[in-house]
């Protein structure tokens, strides 16, 4: 039953992402970006940009949070390697760790896709000229990695106090990154929302698959 709810949540979040993608491509497209680049939902995005401005402090904070999230990936890889060494069989490594590796591949593939298929450019020019903004890759990566980390920690850490602390910390890092990315002004509002929504969809898919496999093993 829980797995079914996760699949439904995944489907709804993906529909929300696709609806936002369609709106950004077709609705209120105007050349309000740097070097005359066209931006979808321009009135909304322009208003938020003018209201928030640019904060290099928040930009740096979210950059460091991104590095922290990326460090989680090899940490779980090391955990899987330790299991392999101790159990002496690939078949005895926890299945959810293999699924987690596939999940990371999906997130990385999505990142590469939207680096090539440009939907929106950033509202500011940083070091490398015009850069892709939709969806916010930073928001997507951090929410995806920390969201699955929260699930892993919730199922593996036995101490109640430590488990709650670590799970809350994961989501605080994810939420701070999304809010901080908005306050930094280096992405359009719609692009940050899209990154967070897509990442949440992927997390729901991961949890749904893991729970489905666990239910099959019990049966």
N, C-alpha and C positions, 0 to 999 in steps of 0.2 A: 504493500500500500504506500509506504513512504517513497519507494522508488518511482511509483506511478506519479506521485505528486511532483517529484523532482523532474520527471520527463515533461509534465505539463508546464512547470515553471520554465524549463528550458525552451519549450516551444513558444510560450508567450513572450519571453524575453527576446528570442530571435525575431519574432514578428515585430516587436517594438523597435529593435535595431534596424530591421529592413524598412520599416515605415519611416524611421528617421533618415535613413540613407536615401530613400526615394524623395523625401521632402527637401533634403539638402541639395539633391541633384536638380529638382524641378521647381521648387517654390521660392519666390522672391530672390532670384539669383541676380546679384549686382556686383560690379567691380569695386568693392570697398577694401580689398586686401592690398598688401604691398605690391608695388609695380603693376597696379591695375588688375590684380588677380581677382577672378570672380568667386563669390562666396554665396552659398545657399542660405536661405532664411536670414538674409542680410540685415533686415531691420532689427530682429532679435539679437543676432550676434553683434551687430554694431553697437546697440544700446549697452549690452553687457560689457563689451570691450571698453567703451567710453566711461562707463561707471566704475569698472574695476581698475583699469589702467595696467601698468606693468610693474611687477615687483621682482627684482633680481634676488632678493633675500628668499622669497618663497620658491623661486626657481631653483636656487641652490639647495634648499631644504628638501624639495621633492627629488632632486637629482640624487642626494645621499640616501633617501628612502628607497629610491630605485635600485641603487647599488646593494642596499641591505636585502631587498627582496630577491635580487638575482643570486645572492649568496645562499639563499635557501635551496636553490636548485641543486648545486653540487652537494649540499648537506644531505639531502634525501638520496642522492646518488651514492654517497658514502655509506649511508645507512643500509641501502640495498646491497652494496658490496660486502659489508660486514655480515649480513645475513647469508650471502652466498658462501663466504669463507667458513662460517660456522656450520652451516647446514650441508655444505659440499654438494649442492645440486641446484641448477637453475630452476628446476621444478618446485623446489621448496622455498624459494624466495616469494614473499607475499605478493599475491596477484595484484593488489591495489597499487603496489609500487611500479609494476610494469605498466599499468593503466596510467599512472601518474607520468611516466616517461612519455607515453603517447600523447598525453594531455599537453605536456610541455612542447612537444613537436607541433601540435595543432596551434598553440599560441604563437610559436615562432614562425610557423608558416603563414598565419594571418598577418603577423607583423610585416613579413617580407612582401606579402601580396599588396598591402596598402602603402608600402613604400614605393611600389612600382605603379600601382593604379591610383593616381592622385585624385582625390575627391575635393578637398579643400587644402589651400596652403595656409601656413601659420599666419597669424595677424601681425607678427613682428619678424624682422630678419635678424638672425643671430650670426653665427660664424660662417655658415655654409650657404648663404643666399636663401632663396625660397625653399622651404622644406614642407613635407607632407604633414597635415594636421589631423585628418579624419581617418579613422578614429584616433583619439589621443593614445599613442602607443604606450606612453609612460603609465597612464591610468589603467590601460588594459593589462599590461604586464604585471603591475603591482597588485591589482585586485585579483587577477587570475592566480598568481603565485601564492599570495597570502590567503586567499579564500580556500584553496586546496590544502594549504599548510594548516589552516585552522581545523579543517575536517580531519586531517591526519593526526594532529595533536590531540584532538578531542577523543579519538578512538584508541590512542596509544598511551597517553600519559595517565598513570593510575592515581597519582596524588590529586585529590579534588581541587585543593587550593591552587596548586601549580598549573593544573590543566585549565582551570578557569582563567587564570592570569595570562597564560600563553595564548589561548584562543581570543581573549579580549584584545591582547596586544596585537595579534595579527590583523584584526578588523580595524583597530585604531590606526595602524600603519596604512591600511588600505584607504580608509576614509580620509585621513590626513593628506594622503597623496592626491586624491581626487579634489578635495577642497583647495589644497595648496596649489595644485596645477591651475585651477580656476583663478585663484588670487594672483598667481604669477603673471597671468596675461599672455602666456606664450601659445595658447590654443584658443580656438573659438569655443564658446559655450556648448554648442551642439556637439562638437567633436569630443569634448570631455565626457559629456553624457553618453555618447555613443560608445566610447571606450569602456566606461564602467558597465554599461548595459550588456555589451558583448561579452565582457569578462565574466559577469554574473551568469550569463547564459551558459558559458563554457563550464563554470564551476558546477552549476546544476546538472549539466550533462555528465560530468565526472562522477559526482555523487550518485546519480541515478544508475550509472553503469556499475559502479562498485557495489551498491546495495543490491542490484539485480543479481550479480554474480554470487554474493554472499547468500542470498535467498535460495539460489539453485543448489549451492553446496549443502545447505541445511536440508533441502528436500532429498 
